[in-house]
């Protein structure tokens, strides 16, 4: 994380019967915390920002102690100078976009840069009610950047947006990451968002960090199955393109020595594409070359089988990629599935989605 402080977190915070206990260091430019609702993500952000006070421990930003229970240090939020971006944006409805952005720091040097990076100059004279959900969130991000924060805290900033709007906002988050030399802490329950933006990721469940690492490595490792079960994660694959045929409406990606056909997307040969496949959209077969309409039949080996109350989860190794697959118990029993068995993953091209451009 070039020229950006390391954030050290080692604290506990109890709220009723729930306890958040974290002990980690954030080393990269963008760190993501992933977890389901109630896992402790917002409590984490509120403790870092100073909105909540931990019960014990310490929070250190670079060489500066923000909180330390032993020495009774607890900087208030305004002295921590962190920008906080919420799901809804929370713009002032009676102020124009320009007034919202400059609220609190009218002479900010970063206002113009934020407006340019987020491409909102044409919105400056509008009021929040005249904006789309995606525009409101871009304005909220610009306002946070105009405050010249030392760090950005993002609390599920895309949660209120539909899929199409999320795809449009993610590139802007990339622009912010590239243009501003400040660390970003991003919390979400959607793994694809972390894959798109984060340099490191932490899986949080029941107030504890369960796993951490580079986002793609977390997902493709054999240990990815608990992540899939906890977050409802889609399989994320980064694959090079080989053929893109607009007339046929398909693009072919390379997965080792096998091929994956997806809906047509305009790419160059060899260009890597990030795609998502939901675990329940994969069908398991013991035989290849079935006479069905699904375009993809990938050969792999069951690396791990985990029987849960409602479904059976499989981790299947295809070349060097792991796929999380969710099937019924009856299907597992009928096919006599077991670890080490060679199977075929049948996937419709329409069930494969490109994540971002």
C-alpha positions as CSV (number, residue, x, y, z in Angstrom):
1,X,0.0,0.0,0.0
2,X,2.2,2.8,-1.3
3,X,2.5,5.8,1.0
4,X,-0.5,4.7,3.0
5,X,-0.5,3.9,6.7
6,X,-1.0,0.4,7.9
7,X,-4.1,0.0,10.0
8,X,-3.8,-2.3,13.0
9,X,-7.0,-3.6,14.6
10,X,-7.0,-5.5,17.9
11,X,-10.1,-4.8,19.9
12,X,-13.4,-6.2,21.3
13,X,-16.8,-4.7,21.3
14,X,-20.0,-6.2,22.7
15,X,-23.5,-5.1,21.8
16,X,-26.0,-7.1,23.8
17,X,-25.3,-10.8,23.2
18,X,-23.1,-10.1,20.2
19,X,-19.4,-9.6,20.5
20,X,-17.0,-8.4,17.7
21,X,-13.4,-9.5,18.3
22,X,-10.8,-8.6,15.6
23,X,-7.0,-8.9,15.5
24,X,-5.6,-8.1,12.1
25,X,-3.5,-5.6,10.1
26,X,-4.7,-4.0,6.9
27,X,-1.7,-3.9,4.6
28,X,-3.1,-3.0,1.1
29,X,-4.7,0.0,-0.6
30,X,-8.2,-1.5,-0.6
31,X,-9.2,-4.0,2.2
32,X,-12.6,-5.7,2.0
33,X,-14.5,-7.4,4.9
34,X,-17.1,-9.9,3.7
35,X,-19.9,-11.4,5.7
36,X,-23.6,-11.9,6.0
37,X,-25.9,-9.5,7.8
38,X,-25.2,-9.5,11.5
39,X,-21.7,-10.7,11.1
40,X,-20.2,-7.5,12.6
41,X,-19.2,-5.5,9.5
42,X,-21.0,-2.3,10.4
43,X,-19.9,-2.6,14.0
44,X,-16.3,-2.8,12.8
45,X,-16.6,0.4,10.7
46,X,-18.3,2.2,13.5
47,X,-15.5,1.4,15.9
48,X,-12.8,2.4,13.4
49,X,-14.6,5.7,12.6
50,X,-15.1,6.5,16.3
51,X,-18.9,6.3,16.3
52,X,-18.7,3.4,18.7
53,X,-16.1,2.9,21.4
54,X,-14.6,-0.6,21.8
55,X,-14.7,-2.2,25.2
56,X,-11.0,-3.0,25.1
57,X,-8.0,-3.2,22.9
58,X,-6.5,-0.7,20.4
59,X,-6.8,0.8,16.9
60,X,-3.7,2.2,15.3
61,X,-3.6,4.2,12.1
62,X,0.0,4.4,10.9
63,X,1.9,5.6,14.0
64,X,-1.1,7.3,15.5
65,X,-3.1,5.6,18.2
66,X,-6.8,6.2,17.6
67,X,-8.0,4.1,20.5
68,X,-6.3,2.3,23.3
69,X,-8.2,1.1,26.4
70,X,-5.0,0.8,28.5
71,X,-3.9,4.4,28.1
72,X,-7.5,5.7,27.8
73,X,-7.0,7.2,24.3
74,X,-10.1,7.6,22.2
75,X,-10.0,10.2,19.4
76,X,-13.4,11.5,18.4
77,X,-14.6,11.0,14.8
78,X,-13.7,14.5,13.7
79,X,-10.1,14.1,14.7
80,X,-9.7,10.7,13.0
81,X,-10.7,12.4,9.6
82,X,-12.1,9.3,8.0
83,X,-14.7,9.6,5.2
84,X,-17.7,7.4,5.8
85,X,-20.0,6.3,2.9
86,X,-23.3,4.6,3.7
87,X,-25.6,2.5,1.6
88,X,-28.1,5.3,1.0
89,X,-25.7,8.1,0.5
90,X,-27.6,10.4,2.9
91,X,-27.3,13.6,0.8
92,X,-28.9,16.8,2.2
93,X,-32.1,17.1,0.2
94,X,-32.3,20.9,0.4
95,X,-28.8,21.4,-1.1
96,X,-27.7,21.1,-4.7
97,X,-25.1,18.5,-5.6
98,X,-22.4,21.2,-5.6
99,X,-23.4,22.4,-2.1
100,X,-23.5,18.8,-0.9
101,X,-20.0,18.1,-2.1
102,X,-18.6,21.3,-0.6
103,X,-20.5,21.0,2.7
104,X,-18.2,21.2,5.7
105,X,-15.1,22.0,3.6
106,X,-16.1,24.7,1.0
107,X,-12.5,25.4,-0.1
108,X,-11.4,21.8,-0.4
109,X,-8.6,21.2,-2.9
110,X,-10.1,17.7,-3.6
111,X,-13.6,18.8,-4.7
112,X,-12.8,19.4,-8.4
113,X,-10.7,16.3,-8.6
114,X,-13.5,14.2,-7.1
115,X,-16.0,15.8,-9.4
116,X,-13.8,14.9,-12.5
117,X,-13.0,11.4,-11.4
118,X,-16.6,10.5,-10.7
119,X,-17.9,12.4,-13.8
120,X,-20.6,14.4,-12.1
121,X,-19.9,17.9,-13.3
122,X,-23.2,18.0,-15.2
123,X,-25.1,17.2,-12.0
124,X,-23.8,20.1,-9.9
125,X,-26.9,22.2,-10.0
126,X,-29.4,19.4,-9.5
127,X,-31.0,18.4,-6.2
128,X,-30.8,14.9,-4.8
129,X,-34.4,14.1,-5.7
130,X,-33.4,14.7,-9.4
131,X,-30.7,12.0,-9.3
132,X,-30.8,8.3,-9.9
133,X,-29.6,5.9,-7.2
134,X,-26.2,5.5,-8.9
135,X,-25.8,9.3,-9.3
136,X,-26.6,9.9,-5.6
137,X,-24.0,7.4,-4.6
138,X,-21.3,9.0,-6.8
139,X,-22.1,12.4,-5.3
140,X,-21.9,10.9,-1.8
141,X,-18.4,9.5,-2.6
142,X,-17.4,12.9,-4.0
143,X,-18.5,14.6,-0.8
144,X,-16.5,12.2,1.3
145,X,-13.4,12.7,-0.9
146,X,-13.9,16.5,-0.7
147,X,-13.5,16.3,3.0
148,X,-9.8,15.3,2.3
149,X,-10.1,12.2,4.5
150,X,-7.1,10.1,5.5
151,X,-9.1,6.9,4.8
152,X,-12.4,6.0,3.2
153,X,-14.9,3.7,5.0
154,X,-17.5,2.2,2.7
155,X,-20.5,0.4,4.3
156,X,-22.1,-1.7,1.5
157,X,-22.2,1.3,-0.9
158,X,-23.8,-0.7,-3.7
159,X,-26.4,-2.6,-1.6
160,X,-29.2,-0.2,-2.5
161,X,-28.5,-0.4,-6.3
162,X,-29.8,-3.0,-8.8
163,X,-27.4,-5.2,-10.8
164,X,-27.1,-2.9,-13.8
165,X,-26.3,0.2,-11.6
166,X,-23.7,-1.8,-9.6
167,X,-21.9,-2.6,-12.8
168,X,-21.8,1.1,-13.7
169,X,-20.5,2.2,-10.3
170,X,-17.7,-0.4,-9.9
171,X,-15.5,1.3,-12.6
172,X,-15.9,4.6,-10.7
173,X,-14.7,3.0,-7.5
174,X,-11.7,1.8,-9.5
175,X,-11.1,5.4,-10.7
176,X,-11.2,6.6,-7.0
177,X,-8.8,3.8,-6.0
178,X,-6.3,4.9,-8.7
179,X,-6.7,8.6,-8.4
180,X,-6.6,9.1,-4.6
181,X,-3.7,8.0,-2.4
182,X,-5.8,7.0,0.6
183,X,-6.6,3.5,1.9
184,X,-10.1,2.2,1.6
185,X,-12.0,-0.2,3.9
186,X,-14.9,-1.7,2.0
187,X,-17.5,-4.0,3.7
188,X,-20.0,-6.1,1.7
189,X,-21.8,-9.4,1.6
190,X,-21.2,-9.8,-2.1
191,X,-17.9,-11.4,-3.0
192,X,-17.9,-10.2,-6.6
193,X,-17.7,-6.6,-5.3
194,X,-14.6,-7.4,-3.3
195,X,-13.1,-9.3,-6.3
196,X,-13.6,-6.2,-8.4
197,X,-12.0,-3.8,-6.1
198,X,-10.1,-5.2,-3.1
199,X,-6.4,-6.0,-2.8
200,X,-7.0,-8.1,0.3
201,X,-10.1,-9.6,1.9
202,X,-11.2,-10.8,5.3
203,X,-14.1,-13.1,5.8
204,X,-16.1,-12.2,9.0
205,X,-18.7,-14.4,10.6
206,X,-20.3,-14.1,14.1
207,X,-18.0,-11.3,15.0
208,X,-14.7,-13.1,14.2
209,X,-12.4,-13.2,11.2
210,X,-12.6,-16.7,9.7
211,X,-10.1,-16.3,6.8
212,X,-8.1,-13.7,5.0
213,X,-6.0,-13.2,1.9
214,X,-5.9,-12.1,-1.7
215,X,-9.6,-12.2,-2.8
216,X,-9.1,-14.5,-5.8
217,X,-7.0,-16.8,-3.7
218,X,-9.6,-17.0,-1.0
219,X,-12.2,-18.0,-3.5
220,X,-10.3,-20.5,-5.5
221,X,-8.6,-22.3,-2.6
222,X,-10.1,-25.6,-1.3
223,X,-11.1,-23.7,1.8
224,X,-13.5,-21.6,-0.2
225,X,-16.5,-23.8,0.5
226,X,-17.1,-22.2,4.0
227,X,-17.0,-18.8,2.3
228,X,-19.6,-19.9,-0.2
229,X,-21.8,-21.2,2.5
230,X,-21.5,-18.1,4.7
231,X,-21.8,-15.5,2.0
232,X,-23.8,-17.1,-0.8
233,X,-20.9,-16.3,-3.0
234,X,-20.9,-16.9,-6.7
235,X,-18.0,-18.7,-8.3
236,X,-15.6,-16.1,-9.7
237,X,-13.3,-17.1,-12.6
238,X,-10.7,-15.0,-14.4
239,X,-10.2,-16.6,-17.8
240,X,-8.6,-15.6,-21.1
241,X,-10.8,-15.3,-24.2
242,X,-10.0,-17.3,-27.3
243,X,-12.9,-16.7,-29.7
244,X,-15.6,-14.1,-29.7
245,X,-18.4,-14.6,-32.3
246,X,-21.0,-11.9,-32.5
247,X,-23.0,-13.8,-35.2
248,X,-23.4,-16.8,-32.9
249,X,-23.8,-14.7,-29.8
250,X,-21.1,-16.5,-27.8
251,X,-17.6,-15.9,-26.5
252,X,-15.3,-18.8,-25.7
253,X,-12.9,-18.6,-22.7
254,X,-10.1,-21.0,-21.9
255,X,-10.1,-22.9,-18.6
256,X,-6.9,-24.9,-18.8
257,X,-7.2,-27.3,-21.7
258,X,-11.0,-27.0,-21.7
259,X,-13.4,-24.3,-22.9
260,X,-16.1,-22.3,-21.3
261,X,-18.8,-20.7,-23.6
262,X,-20.4,-17.5,-22.3
263,X,-22.8,-15.0,-23.9
264,X,-21.1,-12.8,-26.4
265,X,-18.9,-10.1,-25.1
266,X,-16.6,-7.9,-27.1
267,X,-13.1,-8.8,-26.1
268,X,-9.7,-9.2,-27.7
269,X,-8.1,-12.7,-28.0
270,X,-6.2,-13.4,-24.8
271,X,-7.9,-10.7,-22.8
272,X,-8.9,-11.9,-19.4
273,X,-12.6,-11.9,-18.4
274,X,-14.1,-12.1,-14.9
275,X,-17.2,-14.2,-14.8
276,X,-19.5,-15.4,-12.1
277,X,-21.4,-18.7,-11.9
278,X,-23.9,-19.4,-9.1
279,X,-23.3,-22.6,-7.2
280,X,-26.9,-23.8,-7.8
281,X,-26.6,-23.2,-11.6
282,X,-24.2,-26.1,-12.0
283,X,-25.5,-29.6,-12.8
284,X,-23.4,-32.6,-12.0
285,X,-23.2,-35.5,-14.5
286,X,-21.1,-38.7,-14.5
287,X,-21.1,-38.9,-18.3
288,X,-19.8,-36.6,-20.9
289,X,-21.4,-35.5,-24.2
290,X,-25.0,-35.6,-23.0
291,X,-27.6,-34.6,-25.7
292,X,-28.7,-31.4,-24.0
293,X,-28.7,-27.7,-24.9
294,X,-26.3,-26.6,-22.2
295,X,-23.1,-25.5,-24.0
296,X,-20.6,-26.3,-21.2
297,X,-19.5,-29.6,-19.8
298,X,-16.4,-29.3,-17.8
299,X,-14.5,-32.3,-16.5
300,X,-13.3,-32.1,-12.9
301,X,-12.7,-34.0,-9.7
302,X,-14.6,-33.7,-6.4
303,X,-12.1,-32.3,-3.9
304,X,-14.4,-31.9,-1.0
305,X,-18.0,-32.9,-0.2
306,X,-19.9,-31.3,2.7
307,X,-23.4,-32.4,3.7
308,X,-25.4,-29.6,5.2
309,X,-28.9,-29.6,6.5
310,X,-30.6,-28.3,3.3
311,X,-28.1,-29.1,0.6
312,X,-24.8,-30.8,-0.3
313,X,-21.9,-28.6,-1.2
314,X,-19.2,-29.8,-3.5
315,X,-15.8,-28.3,-4.2
316,X,-14.8,-29.4,-7.7
317,X,-11.3,-28.9,-9.1
318,X,-11.4,-28.1,-12.9
319,X,-7.8,-27.8,-14.2
320,X,-6.5,-25.3,-11.6
321,X,-9.9,-23.7,-10.8
322,X,-12.2,-24.7,-7.9
323,X,-16.0,-24.5,-8.4
324,X,-18.4,-24.5,-5.5
325,X,-21.5,-26.5,-6.5
326,X,-24.7,-26.8,-4.5
327,X,-27.0,-29.9,-5.1
328,X,-29.8,-31.8,-3.3
329,X,-29.1,-34.7,-1.0
330,X,-31.1,-37.0,-3.3
331,X,-28.9,-36.1,-6.2
332,X,-25.8,-36.8,-4.2
333,X,-27.2,-40.2,-3.2
334,X,-28.5,-41.1,-6.7
335,X,-25.1,-40.3,-8.3
336,X,-23.1,-41.9,-5.4
337,X,-20.9,-38.8,-5.3
338,X,-17.7,-39.0,-3.2
339,X,-14.4,-37.2,-2.8
340,X,-12.0,-38.1,-5.5
341,X,-14.7,-39.0,-8.1
342,X,-14.3,-37.6,-11.6
343,X,-17.5,-35.7,-12.7
344,X,-18.7,-33.3,-15.3
345,X,-20.0,-29.8,-14.5
346,X,-22.9,-28.9,-16.9
347,X,-23.4,-25.2,-17.2
348,X,-25.7,-23.2,-19.4
349,X,-24.0,-20.3,-21.2
350,X,-26.9,-18.0,-20.0
351,X,-26.1,-18.9,-16.4
352,X,-22.6,-17.3,-16.7
353,X,-22.4,-13.6,-16.1
354,X,-19.6,-11.2,-16.8
355,X,-18.9,-9.2,-13.7
356,X,-17.6,-5.9,-15.0
357,X,-16.0,-4.3,-18.0
